[in-house]
Amino acid sequence: MSFVKWTFLCLLLLPIAEIAAFVLVMLVLGLMWAFLLLVATTFLGILVLKRSGRADLNRFLAAFNRQGIRAIHLETPGLGAILGGILLVFPGFITDVIGALLFIAPLRRWAAGAIGRKLHERRARRHPSVIDLEAGEWRQVTDATAENKHR
């Protein structure tokens, strides 16, 4: 199944899983404590984004300006904290746990490595006629350049 289909499926199932997690926490702690914990993690996420959001966003944008699209990975300075804060703001215990785990550097590195390995495996399974070149291994040739070269 493609990445888009998996993402769509996960986005459909996430609310159901969040409701189930809330019910489990409610059965263990009680309705009032479960609700207060949910609100507290949302406020914690807002505080995290407010405290470090602008500085981390500026660090991420600086890395993006230097490296381009290759800068988007979990080890990019500031990106893990921004994603963690956003996930803490979303209501739900599953997103809260994932967001909190993004603040732990070894777990963030492990997740980045796992995602990188999966992407590498996907690239390796491509059709054999597809050749992946790095930025320095190719140059763009316009029609005019090609015509001049053949004359």
C-alpha positions as CSV (number, residue, x, y, z in Angstrom):
1,M,0.0,0.0,0.0
2,S,1.3,3.5,-0.8
3,F,2.4,6.1,1.7
4,V,-0.6,8.3,0.8
5,K,-3.1,5.4,1.5
6,W,-1.4,4.6,4.8
7,T,-1.5,8.2,5.8
8,F,-5.2,8.5,4.9
9,L,-6.0,5.3,6.8
10,C,-4.1,6.5,9.9
11,L,-5.8,9.9,9.8
12,L,-9.2,8.1,9.7
13,L,-8.4,5.7,12.5
14,L,-6.6,8.3,14.8
15,P,-9.8,9.8,16.2
16,I,-11.2,6.4,17.0
17,A,-8.0,5.4,18.7
18,E,-7.9,8.7,20.6
19,I,-11.5,8.1,21.9
20,A,-10.5,4.6,23.0
21,A,-7.4,5.9,24.8
22,F,-9.5,8.6,26.5
23,V,-12.0,6.0,27.7
24,L,-9.2,3.8,29.0
25,V,-7.6,6.7,30.9
26,M,-11.1,7.7,32.1
27,L,-11.7,4.2,33.5
28,V,-8.4,4.3,35.3
29,L,-8.3,7.9,36.6
30,G,-11.9,9.0,36.4
31,L,-13.7,11.4,34.1
32,M,-12.6,14.6,35.8
33,W,-8.9,13.7,36.1
34,A,-8.8,12.4,32.5
35,F,-10.3,15.7,31.2
36,L,-8.0,17.8,33.4
37,L,-5.0,15.8,32.1
38,L,-6.1,16.4,28.5
39,V,-6.5,20.1,29.1
40,A,-3.2,20.3,31.0
41,T,-1.3,18.7,28.1
42,T,-2.9,21.1,25.7
43,F,-1.7,24.1,27.8
44,L,1.7,22.5,28.1
45,G,1.9,22.3,24.3
46,I,0.9,25.9,24.0
47,L,3.6,26.9,26.5
48,V,6.2,24.9,24.7
49,L,5.3,26.5,21.3
50,K,5.1,29.9,22.9
51,R,8.5,29.6,24.7
52,S,10.6,28.0,22.0
53,G,8.3,28.2,18.9
54,R,9.7,31.3,17.3
55,A,13.4,30.5,18.0
56,D,13.0,26.9,16.9
57,L,11.1,28.0,13.8
58,N,13.8,30.5,12.9
59,R,16.5,27.8,13.3
60,F,14.5,25.4,11.1
61,L,14.0,28.1,8.5
62,A,17.7,28.9,8.5
63,A,18.5,25.2,8.0
64,F,15.9,25.0,5.3
65,N,17.4,28.1,3.5
66,R,20.9,26.4,3.7
67,Q,19.9,22.9,2.7
68,G,16.6,23.2,0.9
69,I,14.2,20.3,1.1
70,R,16.9,18.0,2.5
71,A,16.6,20.0,5.8
72,I,13.3,18.5,6.6
73,H,14.0,15.6,9.0
74,L,13.6,15.1,12.7
75,E,17.2,16.0,13.5
76,T,16.8,19.5,11.9
77,P,17.4,22.0,14.7
78,G,14.0,23.0,16.2
79,L,11.8,20.7,14.1
80,G,11.4,18.0,16.7
81,A,10.4,20.6,19.3
82,I,7.9,22.3,17.0
83,L,6.3,18.9,16.0
84,G,6.3,17.8,19.7
85,G,4.6,21.1,20.8
86,I,2.0,20.8,18.0
87,L,1.2,17.2,18.9
88,L,0.8,18.2,22.6
89,V,-1.7,20.9,21.5
90,F,-3.9,18.4,19.6
91,P,-6.5,16.9,22.0
92,G,-5.8,13.2,22.7
93,F,-3.5,11.0,24.7
94,I,-1.9,9.2,21.8
95,T,-0.8,12.4,20.1
96,D,0.4,13.7,23.5
97,V,2.6,10.6,24.1
98,I,4.1,10.9,20.6
99,G,4.7,14.6,21.1
100,A,6.3,14.1,24.4
101,L,8.6,11.4,23.0
102,L,9.8,13.9,20.4
103,F,11.4,15.9,23.2
104,I,13.7,12.9,24.1
105,A,16.8,13.2,21.8
106,P,17.7,9.5,21.6
107,L,14.1,8.5,20.7
108,R,13.9,11.3,18.1
109,R,17.2,10.0,16.5
110,W,15.8,6.5,16.6
111,A,12.5,7.6,14.9
112,A,14.5,9.6,12.3
113,G,16.7,6.6,11.6
114,A,13.7,4.3,11.2
115,I,11.9,6.7,8.8
116,G,15.2,7.1,6.9
117,R,15.6,3.4,6.5
118,K,12.0,3.0,5.3
119,L,12.5,5.7,2.7
120,H,15.8,4.1,1.6
121,E,14.0,0.8,1.2
122,R,11.3,2.4,-0.9
123,R,13.8,4.0,-3.1
124,A,15.6,0.7,-3.6
125,R,12.4,-1.0,-4.6
126,R,11.8,1.5,-7.5
127,H,11.8,0.4,-11.0
128,P,15.3,-0.5,-12.2
129,S,15.2,2.1,-15.0
130,V,15.0,4.9,-12.4
131,I,18.3,6.3,-11.4
132,D,18.6,8.5,-8.3
133,L,21.3,11.2,-8.7
134,E,22.6,13.5,-6.1
135,A,22.6,17.3,-6.7
136,G,26.2,17.4,-7.9
137,E,25.8,14.4,-10.3
138,W,23.6,16.0,-12.9
139,R,23.1,19.3,-14.7
140,Q,20.1,20.6,-16.5
141,V,20.3,20.8,-20.3
142,T,17.9,23.0,-22.2
143,D,16.7,22.4,-25.7
144,A,18.9,25.2,-27.0
145,T,22.0,23.8,-25.2
146,A,21.3,20.3,-26.6
147,E,20.8,21.6,-30.2
148,N,24.1,23.6,-30.0
149,K,26.0,20.6,-28.8
150,H,24.8,18.4,-31.6
151,R,25.8,20.8,-34.4
